[in-house]
Amino acid sequence: MKQFKTESKKLLDLMINSIYTNREIFLRELVSNASDAIDKLSFAALTDSSVSINQDDLAIRVAFDKDARTITVSDNGIGMSAEELEENLGTIAHSGSEAFKAEHSDAQGDAMDIIGQFGVGFYSSFMVAERVRVVSRAFGSDQAFAWESDGIEGYTVEPAAAGERDGEGDHGTDVILYLRASSEAEDTDKFLSEWGLRDLIKRYSNYVRHPIQMMVTKSEPVENPEDLPEDAPRYVEHQELETINSMTPIWKKRQSEVEQDDYDEFYKSTFHDWSAPARTISFHAEGSISYDALLFIPSEAPFDLYSKDYEKGLALYSSNVLIQEKCADLLPDYYNFVRGVVDSPDVTLNISRETLQQNRQLRAIAKRVERKIKSELQTMLVDDREAYEKFFENFGRGIKFGIYNSYGMNAGELADLLLFWSAKEEKYVTLREYALAMPEGLDKILYASGDSRERLAKLPAVTGAVKRGYDVLLCTADVDEFMIQAMRTYHMDAVAGDAENAGVDARDLELANVSTANLDLATDEEKQEAEKATKDNQGLFDAMAAKLQDKVSAVKVSANLTDAPACIATEGPISLEMERVMMQGPDADAAPRAQRVLELNASHPVFDKLVAAQEAGDEEKLALYASLLYDQALLVEGLPVDDPVEFAKNVCALM
């Protein structure tokens, strides 16, 4: 037996026990090696006229023997001589495929796609096997040789036994794994089944360019079952050679070559969705980093999209071999709903081919992916508004979180994808559409936040703004107020190519809560009347504020109210909706409170009652009125009154 050198033994131990984190990839590595061997033979046939092969006969075969506890991966590729077995398998981290790629780098084309890089994939076999035997016969040779090792002390290389690769044209390689016994810590039995091997092939090697074949069990109905006894089996089983993998990945095809039905079927079967995708995005990039991408925007949100267990990411392939099922770095969080595949032969993988070494390559791909997603969403917004509105109802919350979580830095990227319900138009509008429809004299985008459109539409501040011809965006998602606080402003680009709106300049518009105190929406005449009422009744306001104590920071006249007698407005950064959301959190007691202002409508009959009580010196009645107005204003805002019992007593007292 030839001994591994001391350093080699340590390296082998690292490779078996440390480099790989997922034992299942051993079959991926062996299949990739077999694919490379076939590609090398194909290349030899193209460059050497003496090499004659039938391309249709080239294939990879996978077999298992449950009793002998073996898995065999065979190919009819270029094979190896005794010297090559010694060099490729006896020298750890020597990659024959990598050397081949370097030697023939100028001659390789689309007909080849050598996968191997590091020369360590073969040793992943020892993660599941106690012994590995490799029987190989080089193309054009009459002799096969066998390499065998337990992955601990060393290996042997000797002529193969009789019956091993000794037939005519029996070139290629057999890798035979003798699996360890299953234990509580390690289940190897799952690999000794037709279903287990099929699952690994489908998951990791489904798009290897060569057929991966396996004998599978088929059942057929028995002929003339009426001639059989009742308890006789009605089906007969037989073994049949079947190609397991799909070979040609759909994402490598041009979009013009694929029917949408084919994309839909691929999406539904791969990502386990009952519904066809809302949009399909296929693109190909060439340059310093070449890759193919196939992305899908789902038509329905998965049930766990907003749960902590949801994993975002695109499937990352390299040379048609799965590297990561969900590569999170390829998608920003706000596009976490997108599913799809990215395949690149140029990404730099780590030695286990389970992760990447250079994040800059991934960032370059991710940036292009992000641009493509945004472009598709903008196209949907313009060309199919109904479909986009449905999309936004499903996934808009995540886009809003993208602005909030970045403290507004992503607003420039995402703001034009947002939709809001218009109180005036009673339909969804974008911020741009709102800005283009703004009446003269308004330099803010007005919004109101709450838990339902119906209630928000009836708020005094909203109805007052709408009656004056202003629109108000009704925001009902719990993230809306926080997102808008992070945005602060909306930047609208100049309008070009639009005859109706030509000449509209770029501008920054403040996003203003319509319930904010001191919001200026009234006419000059209304403002003058409010100023006069304030000056004439300052004593009334001071008395009411004193009665309400720390419930409000001030009582004042509002020129913005039209029909309602009073409303609650806020000063400072905390709105009533923000307070409501934070009060539902785990730290409700420590959550900051909104600074409330009780605003009065000086033109409402109730105001005359207040003035009369103040002039009569009836402090008890004034306290009753102040408390009732404050509580009813809270109820209108959808907030609970501080003391329901006191509120009920006050109503009864007034009656």
N, C-alpha and C positions, 0 to 999 in steps of 0.2 A: 504493500500500500504506500502511495506517495503521500507525504505529510504536508499539511498546510504549514507555512511558516508561522512563527509566533504572532507576528503582526497581522498576518492574514487570518489567523484564528480569531483574534480579537475583532477584526473588521467583519468577519462572517457572523460572529455572535451579535454585533451591533446591527447588522443588516437584518438578521432573522428576528430579533427581539425589540429593536428600537426604531428603525427607520420607518417601518410600516405601522400604521395605526389600525388598519382594517384588514383582517385576515382574508376577507372575501376577494380581495383584488388579485390573489395568486393566479386565478384562472385568466383574468384580464392580461396579466403579464405574460403568461405562457402562450396565449392566443396571439398577442402582439408579436412575440418572437417568431411564432409560426408564420404569421403574415409577412414579416420581414424576410424570412427564408424563401417564401414563394416569390416575393418581389425581386429578390436577388437573382433567382433563376429566370424570371421574366426579363430582367435587364440583360442577363447573359445571352438570352435568346435573341434579343434585339441587336446586340453588339457583336455577336459571334455566330457566323453562319453555320458552324459545326454543331451548334446547340439547337436541337429540334425538339419542341414540346407542343403539346396540344393545350392551349390556355384553358379550354373548357374542362379539362381534367384536374386542374389545380384546385385543391381544397384543403381545409383543415377539418380534422375529425376529432371528436371528443367521445370518450367511452368510459364506462365505469364497471367495476366488478364488485358487487356488494359483499360477496363471500370472501374474496381475496383482499378487500378494502383497498382497491386501487382505482386511480383515475388516470387515464391515458390521453394525452394531447398529441396528435400526430399530424404531420404535414408531408406533402410530396414536393417540398421545395429543394433548395440547392444542397442541403445536407452538409455534413462536416466530416473531415478526415480525422485520424487519430491526433495529428498535430493540432488541428483546429479545435478539437475537443479539449485538448490540453491547454491551449491558449485562451479559449473563450470561457471555459467553465472552471479550469484549474487556476486561472488568474483572476482573482476577484476584482470587480470594477473595470475589467477590460471589456469594451463594447465592440463586438465585431460589426454591428450595424452602424455605430458611429464612425468607425474606421472606413466602412464601405461608403458612407455618405460623403466623407471628406475626400476619399479617393476619386469618386465619380461625381463631384458636385457640379461640374460644368455640363455633364451629360444627362442629368436627371430631368425629367419633365413631369407632366401630369399623369403619366402612366405609372409612376412610382410614388410611394409615400412611406418612406422608411420611418418607423415609429421609434425604435430603440435609441437610447441616448447614453445611458450610464453603465450598462453592463451589470446591473444588479437585480433586474426584474426576475431573472430565473431563480435567484436565491429566496424569493418570497415563497417558493414551494415548501421550504423547510418550516414555515409557520404552521403548516397543517400536516406535513409528512415527516415520518421518522426516518425514511430512506427514499432516495430518488435515484432512478436508473434512467439514463439517456442512451438510446440506441440510434446511431446515425450513420447514414451511408452517403458519401459525397456523390454528386452528379458525375457520371462517367466512371465511377470506381466500381470494382467488383467485390470489394470487401466492406463490411459494416463493422463499426467499433462501438463498444459500450463504455460509458462513463458512469460510475456509481459512487455514491457517498452517503454518509449519514449526517453530513453537515456539521460534524464535530471535530474528528481527528484528521481526516484526509479523504482521499478518493482513489479510485483505480481506473485505469484505461486499458482495455484488453479487447481482443477480437470478439465480436458478438457471437452468441450461441447459435447453434443450428436453428433455422426457422425464423431468425430475427433479421429482417430486411435482406434476405438472400435470394429473393425472386428477381426475375428479369425486369429491369426498369424500376426497381424498388428503392429509388433514391428518396432522401428526406430524413425526417427525424421523428422518433417517438420519445416523449417524456412521460415516464411512468412514476406516479406518486404512490407510495405505500403509506396510507394515512394512519396517524396515531389513533389509538382507541379514544372514544368519546369519554368525557368526564364532566363533572359539574362545572368546572371552569372552562371547558372547551368542548363544543358540540361539533364533531367532524362528521357525524352520521348524516347530517343534512346535505352534505356534498355528494353522498353516495346514493343519489336518486335522480331519476329523470327530471323531476320537477325542479330540484335544487340546482342542477347544472343548467337547465334551460333558463331559470331565473337569472343566474349570474351572467350567462351569455347575453340575454336580452338587455340586462341592465347596463353592463359595462362594454360589451363588444358588439352590440347590435349592428353597428355601421362599419365594421371592418370590411374592407373592400372584397375579400374573398369569402366563398361559402364556408360556413361553419356547420358541419354535418354531424348528426347523432342518430343512432338507432333508437326509435321511439316505439312505444306500444300503441297499436291501433286496434279498434274493435269494429267488427262488421256483423250485420244481422245474419243469422244462419239461414241458408236456403231451405225452403219447404219446412218451416217450423211446425206446420200442422202434422207432419209425420213423426214428430218427436214426443216423448212423454211430457206430461205437464211440468214436471220438476226439472226437466233438462234445460241447460242454458240456452238462451235465445240469441246470444252474441258469441262470436269466436274472436280471440285476440291473436295478433301476429305482429312481428317486428318489421319495421320499415325505416329505411334511411331517409331522414328529413333534414332539409336546410333550415337552421334555427334563426339565423340572423337576416336582417332586411338588406344589408350590404350598401345600397345606395341611399344616403341620407337626403331627405326631402329638402333640407336647407341648402344643399349644394346646387340645387337646380335653380335656374332663373325663374322669376315669378311668372313670366309669360309662358313657361313650359308646364306650369302646374295649375290644375283646376282648383277653385276655391273649395269644392267638396273634398278634395284630397287634403288640403290644409286643415279643414274642419275635422276630418276623421283623425288626422295625426294629432291635432290638439286634444280632442276628446279622449283618445286612447292613451296618450302620453301623460296628460295632466289630470285624468280621471274627472272630467267635467261632463255633465249631461248636455249642456248647451253649447252651441257653436260660438266661437269668439265673436265679439263685436267688431274687432278690426284685426287684420293680419298685416304684419310689417316684415318684409323680406329685403335684405340688402347685403351687398358684398363689397368688401374694401380691399384694396391692394396698395402696397407701399412698404414702408419700413415694417409695418405689422399688417399682415394679410389675415383676413378672417371672413367668415360667413355668419350671418345672424338671421334668425327667424324668431320674431316676437309676436305675442298675442295679447290683445286687450280683452279680458273676459267680458261677457255680457252680464254676468251675475257675480256678486261678491261672495267669496267663500265664507262659510259660517264663522270661521275663526280668524277672519282678516284682522280684526282689531283686538285680538287677544294676545297675551304675552307669549304664548306658545307658537304663534305664527312665524314661519321662517320665510323671508324673502330670498330672492336670488334666481339667476338664470343657470341652466345646465351648461357647464363648461366642458367642451371637448377639445382634444388636441389630436389632429390627424384621425378624426372619426372615433377616437377612444375616449370614453367618459373619464374626466378627471375629478369633477365635483358635481354632485347632483344639484346643489344650490349654492352658487358662488355669489355671496351677498355683495361683494365689492363691485359687481357689474351694474347694480341698480341703486339709485338714491332712495331713501326711505319713502319719499312722497310718491314714488312710482312702484311701491312694493307689490302692487296688484298685478304687475306685468309678468307674464310667464314666457318662457322661450328657451332658445338654444344659441350659444355662441361657440363657434368652432374655429380654432386658429392653430396652424402648425408652428407659429413663430413665438408663442408665449414661452417664457423660460420657466420650466418646472423645477421643483426641488427633486432630490434624488429618488424619493418615493413616488413621484408623479401624482401626489395627492394634493399638493398646493403649489403656488407660484413663488418664484424667487424675486421677481422684479415687479413691484406694484405700479411702477410708471407705465408699464405695458398695459396693465389692467385699467389704469386711469384713462389712458388714451382711448381704449375701446369703450369704457363706460361713458366717457364724454360724448362720443358719437352716438351711442345707444340712447343717451338722454335726449340729444337733439332730435333724433328720429322719432322718439315717443312724443315729444312736444309737438313736432311738426304734424304728426298724424292726428293728435288731439285737436290742434287748431283747424286742420282740414275738416274733421268731423263737426266741429263747432260751426263752421261756415256752411258746409255742404249738406249736413244732415242734423239739423238742430234738435229734432225730436230724439234721435239716437244719442246725441251728446247730453241732453238733459237727463235721460235715463242713466247714462254712464255717470254723470255727476252725482246723481242721487245715491248711486252705489259706492263711488270712490272719491267723491269730492272732499270728504272729511280728511282723508289722508293728505290731499294737496294742501288743505288749510293748515294741517299740522306741520307741513313742510315749511310754511312761512313762519309759523309761531316758533317752532323748535330752532330755527336759524336766527331768531331775533330780528326777523325781517330781511335778512341778507338774500334770501331766495325770492323775495317779492318781485323783483324785476323779471325773474324767470317764470313765475307762476301766476302773477296777478291777472293776466289776461285770460287765464283758464278758469277763473272763478265765476260762479253764477250766484245771483242773489234774487230773492223774490221782490218784485216791485210793488209797493203799495198802490201806486198810481196806475200802473199798466196792468196789474194783476197777472203777471207772468214773469218768467225768469229773464233777467237782463245781465249783461256783463258790466264791469266797471266802465269800460270804454263806451258802451251804448248809453249808460247813464250820463257820462260826461258830455257826449255829443248832444244829448237831449236836454241839457241843463238850461233853464231860463236865464236871461241876462240878469246880472246882479248877484247871482249865487256863485260863490267860489269854494264851496265845500260839497263833499258827497255825504249826504245825510243817511243815517242808519239807526235802527232800533233793534235791541237784542231782547230775546225772551224765549219762552218755551213753545209758543204756537203762533202761526201767522194770524189766525183769527183774532186772538187777544191783542196782539201787537197792532193790528190794523185799527183797533178801537181806542188805543191810547190817546189821551188828549193831545200830547205833543205831536203824534203822528197825524191825527185828523186835522189839527191846526195847520201843519205844514202842507198837507195835501190840498186843503181848501185854498191855500195861497198859491197853488200851482206848482209846488215843489214835490219832488218824488222822495220817498224814503225806502231804503232797502231793509227788508225785514229778515233778521238773522236769527235762526232758531237752533243752530248747532251749539253745543256747549263750548266749542273751541272758538266760535266766531269773535266774541268780544276780545279774547286774548290775542287772536291773530291780528285783528284790526289795530289793537294797541301796539303790536310789534311792527305793523306796516307804517302806521301814522299817516302816510301820504300815498297817493296813487299817481304814478307818472304816466301821462298819456302822450304818446308820440304824435307828431304832426300828421295830419290826414293827407294822404296822397292817393291819386287815382279815384277819388270819390267826388263826383260832380256836386252832389248835394251838400257835402261838408267840406268842400275844397277851401283851403285858406285857413283852416283851424290850426292854430299853432300848438306846439308841444307845451305842456304845462304840468305843474305839480299841484294836485288837489288834496286838501286836507280831508281826512275821514273823520266826521264829527257825529257823535251820538246826539240824536235829536232831543234827548232828555237832559242834555247838559245845561246847567244854569248859564245865563247870560248869552245864550245862542241868539244871534241877531237875524230874525226872519221877518219881523213886522215892518209895516210901512212907516214912513216918517211921522204921519199923523198918529198912528197907533203908539209909536214910541213916545211922542210928546204927551199923549194922554196918560200913559203909564208913568212917565216921569212926574206929571202933576199929581197923580194919585199917590205916588210914593212920598212926595214932599208933603202933601196934605195929611197923610195918615201914618206918619212914621211912629207915632205913639202907639197906634193899634198894632203895628207889626212887632214892636218891641215887647208889648204886653203878651201877644200870642207866643212869641219865642220864649218868653219867660215861663208861660204856662206849660209849654211842651218840653222845657228844660233841655236835656242833652239829646233829645230825639232828633233835633234839627240844629243846623248851625246858623240858620237865618230864615226869616219869613219875608217875602218880598212880592211885588207885583210883577207879573209876566205879561209882556205885550204879545207873546206868541199864542196864548190860549184863545180859543174862539167860543166853544160851547160849554166846556167843563168849568166848574167853579174853582178847581184847584188841581194841582198835580205835584208829584215829587220829582224834583230835579237833583242833580248831583254836581258837586264841585270836586276837582282833584282827579287823580288817575283811576280811582276805583269806582266803577259804575254799579248800579243796582244788580245787573245781571252777573257781573264778576263776583259780587258779594254772594249772590245766591248759589253760584256754582261752587265757590270755595267753602261755603257753609255746609255743602254736602260731602266734603272731603273728610279724611281722618283727623285733621287738625282744625276742626271747625272752631274750637274755642279760641285758637290763636290767630284765626284768619282776620285780615284787616277788614274794616267796615267802610262802607261808602259814606262820604260826607254829604248828608241830605239837606236839601233846601225845600221848604214848602212854598210853592209859587201860587199866587192867587190871581183870579181873573177879575179885574176891577170893573168890567162891564157886566158881570153876572149879578142877578138879584141877590144871591147869597152874600156878596160883598157888602151890599147895603145893610143887610142884617148885622154883619160884623161891625160896621161903622156905627150903627144905631146902638148896639150893646156897649161899645166903647164910650160913646158920647153920654149914655145913661149911667155909666159907671157900674154896670152890672158885671162884676168880675166873674161871678159864678157861671152866668150864661156864656160869657166870652170863653171861659175855660172849656165849657161843654162844646161850643162850636169849634174851637181850635182842635180839640181831641177828635171830634167826629170828622172834620175835614181831613185831618192827618191820616186817620184810620181808613177812610174811604179811598183816599189817594193811594194808600198802600195796596188795598184790595184791587184797585184798577190796574196797578202794576204787576199783579200776580204774586204779591208778597204777603206773608201772614201778618196779622195785626199783633202788636206786642202783648196785649191782654184782651182776649176774646170776651171774657166775662165783663170787663169794664166797658167794652164796646157795646155789648148787648144792653147793659144798664143805661148807657148814654142814649141809645136809640129809644128805649122805653121812656126815659126822662123827657126827651124831645117830643114824643107822642102825647 
